[in-house]
Amino acid sequence: MTSHPAILDLLEQYIEMQGGGEQWLTVQEFRTHYRMEKNSSREISGILQRIYRNPMFFSPCRVIRIEKTKDPVQPHRTVMKYLVRKHEISRPARCSLSGRPW
């Protein structure tokens, strides 16, 4: 099983390879692209859900929207599509205390 930071790094790489900006993806597309095992699906979808629900979760990508759609291969099956946007993480500036009077 892969780790959370590894999946976040792969997600960032995937978005950059697709041209950056915003990209729709499914867990199956992501797994297929990186040749991951099927048992990693729950972990991937869990991370995508966490990125969507928790804006404080530290990640270079954000899930903007989640939609349910029919699987084109198996129309009776419903899959989740995630709209992922890559953004630059702004780090807080360090406070300089050199100008303080004390």
C-alpha positions as CSV (number, residue, x, y, z in Angstrom):
1,M,0.0,0.0,0.0
2,T,1.3,3.5,-0.8
3,S,1.6,6.4,1.7
4,H,-0.3,9.6,1.8
5,P,2.6,11.8,0.8
6,A,3.4,9.5,-2.1
7,I,-0.1,9.8,-3.5
8,L,-0.1,13.5,-3.1
9,D,3.1,13.8,-5.0
10,L,1.8,11.5,-7.8
11,L,-1.4,13.6,-7.9
12,E,0.6,16.8,-8.4
13,Q,2.7,15.1,-11.1
14,Y,-0.5,13.8,-12.8
15,I,-2.0,17.3,-12.9
16,E,1.2,18.8,-14.3
17,M,1.5,16.1,-17.0
18,Q,-2.1,16.9,-18.0
19,G,-1.2,20.6,-18.5
20,G,-1.7,21.9,-15.0
21,G,-4.6,24.1,-13.9
22,E,-7.8,22.0,-13.5
23,Q,-8.3,18.4,-14.4
24,W,-11.2,15.9,-14.0
25,L,-10.1,12.5,-12.9
26,T,-11.4,9.3,-11.5
27,V,-9.6,7.0,-9.1
28,Q,-9.5,4.3,-11.8
29,E,-7.8,6.7,-14.3
30,F,-5.3,7.6,-11.7
31,R,-4.6,4.0,-10.7
32,T,-4.3,2.9,-14.3
33,H,-1.9,5.8,-15.2
34,Y,0.5,4.8,-12.3
35,R,-0.1,1.1,-12.6
36,M,-1.3,0.8,-9.0
37,E,-3.1,-2.2,-7.6
38,K,-6.9,-2.1,-7.2
39,N,-6.6,-2.4,-3.4
40,S,-5.2,1.2,-3.3
41,S,-8.5,2.6,-4.6
42,R,-10.0,3.3,-1.2
43,E,-6.9,5.1,0.0
44,I,-6.8,7.3,-3.1
45,S,-10.5,8.2,-2.9
46,G,-10.1,8.9,0.8
47,I,-7.2,11.3,0.2
48,L,-9.3,13.1,-2.6
49,Q,-12.2,13.3,-0.2
50,R,-10.0,14.7,2.6
51,I,-8.6,17.3,0.2
52,Y,-12.2,18.3,-0.8
53,R,-13.6,18.5,2.8
54,N,-10.7,19.9,4.7
55,P,-9.3,23.2,3.2
56,M,-6.5,23.1,5.9
57,F,-5.1,19.8,4.6
58,F,-1.6,20.5,3.3
59,S,-1.6,19.6,-0.4
60,P,-0.4,21.4,-3.6
61,C,-3.7,20.3,-5.2
62,R,-7.3,21.0,-4.2
63,V,-10.4,19.0,-5.1
64,I,-12.9,21.7,-6.2
65,R,-15.8,19.6,-7.1
66,I,-17.0,15.9,-7.0
67,E,-19.6,14.5,-9.3
68,K,-21.2,11.1,-9.7
69,T,-21.2,9.8,-13.3
70,K,-21.9,6.5,-15.1
71,D,-18.9,4.3,-15.9
72,P,-18.5,4.3,-19.7
73,V,-17.3,0.7,-19.6
74,Q,-20.0,-0.6,-17.2
75,P,-23.0,1.8,-17.6
76,H,-24.8,0.2,-14.6
77,R,-22.0,1.3,-12.3
78,T,-21.6,4.8,-10.8
79,V,-18.1,6.3,-10.3
80,M,-16.9,9.6,-8.7
81,K,-15.2,12.2,-10.8
82,Y,-13.0,14.7,-9.0
83,L,-12.2,18.2,-10.3
84,V,-8.6,18.8,-9.1
85,R,-6.9,22.1,-9.3
86,K,-3.2,22.6,-8.7
87,H,-2.3,25.7,-6.8
88,E,0.8,27.3,-5.4
89,I,1.0,27.0,-1.6
90,S,1.8,30.3,-0.1
91,R,3.9,30.0,3.0
92,P,3.6,32.7,5.7
93,A,6.4,35.2,5.7
94,R,8.8,35.0,8.6
95,C,8.5,37.8,11.1
96,S,11.6,39.9,11.6
97,L,12.1,41.1,15.1
98,S,15.2,43.2,14.3
99,G,13.2,46.4,14.1
100,R,11.5,46.0,17.5
101,P,12.5,48.4,20.2
102,W,13.0,45.9,23.0
